[in-house]
Amino acid sequence: MLANKKIAVVYRSGSGFTKEYATWLSQELHCELLPGKTTKVSDLLKYDTIIYGGGLYAIGINGFDLIKKNYEQLKCKELIVFAVGASPVREATIQAVRDVNIPEEMRSHIQFYYLRGGFNYKKLSPLNKVLMQIKKIQLKKMKNSDADAKGMLESYDHPLDFTNKKNLRPILESLGQSYE
Ligand SMILES: Cc1cc2nc3c(=O)[nH]c(=O)nc-3n(C[C@H](O)[C@H](O)[C@H](O)COP(=O)(O)O)c2cc1C
């Protein structure tokens, strides 16, 4: 708990990267860690600050409807959202993810962050494995593939992990918590 604020970190994670960031955050903030899959809006009402983290799937934040669909009940809270994707951290990516996921009327109230996660093909669900096999065919067909596409192709055989506790610094600082 920070300055007597009741904080909860809620997360949805398909292959573990968001869960790692969410766990680190809850440890740093000494607060509750809730799996989004089994969390209902009624569970969130007792907190002052809700931090929601979700992996990015086709630019959508996994499980973010928990916040978006219940915004009327939650808008009196401090709301922080972080998306975790495999893409490098670039301003254009961050803006696109924010604009696609967070309706305009919520943007002034929801603090948004993008954190780089990773990619681990072996940990994907069967459906996501199929989707990523289709993506692999597309990547292989690309004539002028850039460094991102080449890196993506390599990651099918060699998992990538860009998670780093230091990436949480802006979120922690926004809550008045310094991070060494
Ligand atoms: C089907 C599929 C779609 C994905 N779409 C995106 C995407 O749009 N942008 C991105 O940066 N990463 C994308 N990724 C990569 C994941 O966001 C990345 O692996 C992330 O770290 C997953 O976090 P999680 O394990 O917590 O779910 C995608 C992965 C899969 C399997």
The ligand as an SDF file (V2000), in Angstrom:
LIG
                    3D

 31 33  0  0  0  0  0  0  0  0999 V2000
   -1.6530  -14.0660  -32.2240 C   0  0  0  0  0  0  0  0  0  0  0  0
   -0.6850  -13.0530  -31.6790 C   0  0  0  0  0  0  0  0  0  0  0  0
   -0.8230  -11.7040  -31.9840 C   0  0  0  0  0  0  0  0  0  0  0  0
    0.0970  -10.7580  -31.4890 C   0  0  0  0  0  0  0  0  0  0  0  0
   -0.0710   -9.4390  -31.7890 N   0  0  0  0  0  0  0  0  0  0  0  0
    0.8290   -8.5330  -31.3490 C   0  0  0  0  0  0  0  0  0  0  0  0
    0.7000   -7.1530  -31.6690 C   0  0  0  0  0  0  0  0  0  0  0  0
   -0.2580   -6.7180  -32.3240 O   0  0  0  0  0  0  0  0  0  0  0  0
    1.6530   -6.2820  -31.2160 N   0  0  0  0  0  0  0  0  0  0  0  0
    2.7140   -6.7080  -30.4720 C   0  0  0  0  0  0  0  0  0  0  0  0
    3.5650   -5.8870  -30.0890 O   0  0  0  0  0  0  0  0  0  0  0  0
    2.8510   -8.0150  -30.1180 N   0  0  0  0  0  0  0  0  0  0  0  0
    1.9300   -8.9240  -30.5430 C   0  0  0  0  0  0  0  0  0  0  0  0
    2.0570  -10.2400  -30.1800 N   0  0  0  0  0  0  0  0  0  0  0  0
    3.1230  -10.6360  -29.2440 C   0  0  0  0  0  0  0  0  0  0  0  0
    2.6280  -10.6070  -27.7880 C   0  0  0  0  0  0  0  0  0  0  0  0
    1.9980   -9.4020  -27.4990 O   0  0  0  0  0  0  0  0  0  0  0  0
    3.8260  -10.7740  -26.8640 C   0  0  0  0  0  0  0  0  0  0  0  0
    4.3050  -12.0970  -26.9910 O   0  0  0  0  0  0  0  0  0  0  0  0
    3.5140  -10.4300  -25.4070 C   0  0  0  0  0  0  0  0  0  0  0  0
    4.7280  -10.4010  -24.6970 O   0  0  0  0  0  0  0  0  0  0  0  0
    2.5470  -11.4350  -24.8170 C   0  0  0  0  0  0  0  0  0  0  0  0
    2.3300  -11.1430  -23.4750 O   0  0  0  0  0  0  0  0  0  0  0  0
    1.6310  -12.2270  -22.5120 P   0  0  0  0  0  0  0  0  0  0  0  0
    2.5250  -13.4350  -22.5350 O   0  0  0  0  0  0  0  0  0  0  0  0
    1.5770  -11.6050  -21.1960 O   0  0  0  0  0  0  0  0  0  0  0  0
    0.2640  -12.4920  -23.0850 O   0  0  0  0  0  0  0  0  0  0  0  0
    1.1620  -11.1860  -30.6540 C   0  0  0  0  0  0  0  0  0  0  0  0
    1.2900  -12.5580  -30.3230 C   0  0  0  0  0  0  0  0  0  0  0  0
    0.3750  -13.4820  -30.8190 C   0  0  0  0  0  0  0  0  0  0  0  0
    0.5350  -14.9220  -30.4330 C   0  0  0  0  0  0  0  0  0  0  0  0
  1  2  1  0
  2  3  1  0
  2 30  2  0
  3  4  2  0
  4  5  1  0
  4 28  1  0
  5  6  2  0
  6  7  1  0
  6 13  1  0
  7  8  2  0
  7  9  1  0
  9 10  1  0
 10 11  2  0
 10 12  1  0
 12 13  2  0
 13 14  1  0
 14 15  1  0
 14 28  1  0
 15 16  1  0
 16 17  1  0
 16 18  1  0
 18 19  1  0
 18 20  1  0
 20 21  1  0
 20 22  1  0
 22 23  1  0
 23 24  1  0
 24 25  2  0
 24 26  1  0
 24 27  1  0
 28 29  2  0
 29 30  1  0
 30 31  1  0
M  END
$$$$
